[in-house]
Amino acid sequence: MTPTQEQIRKLSDKDLIWQKKIVASHLERIKLRDQWLTEEMERRSKDETSRHSNRRARR
């Protein structure tokens, strides 16, 4: 068993529930951040594609 697992095993029921809520909150924020990063990357990719298309059209 890892040190982290040993620490978790020693938590009271109340602390275990609290830790679970904290982790769920962190996961939700991480998922949202990942979503926003993906959206921004897609937006920039479209902008870059659009810029290249505009340059070709001007020639």
Secondary structure as GFF3:
##gff-version 3
##sequence-region A 1 59
A	DSSP	alpha_helix	3	10	.	.	.	ID=ss1
A	DSSP	alpha_helix	13	58	.	.	.	ID=ss2
###
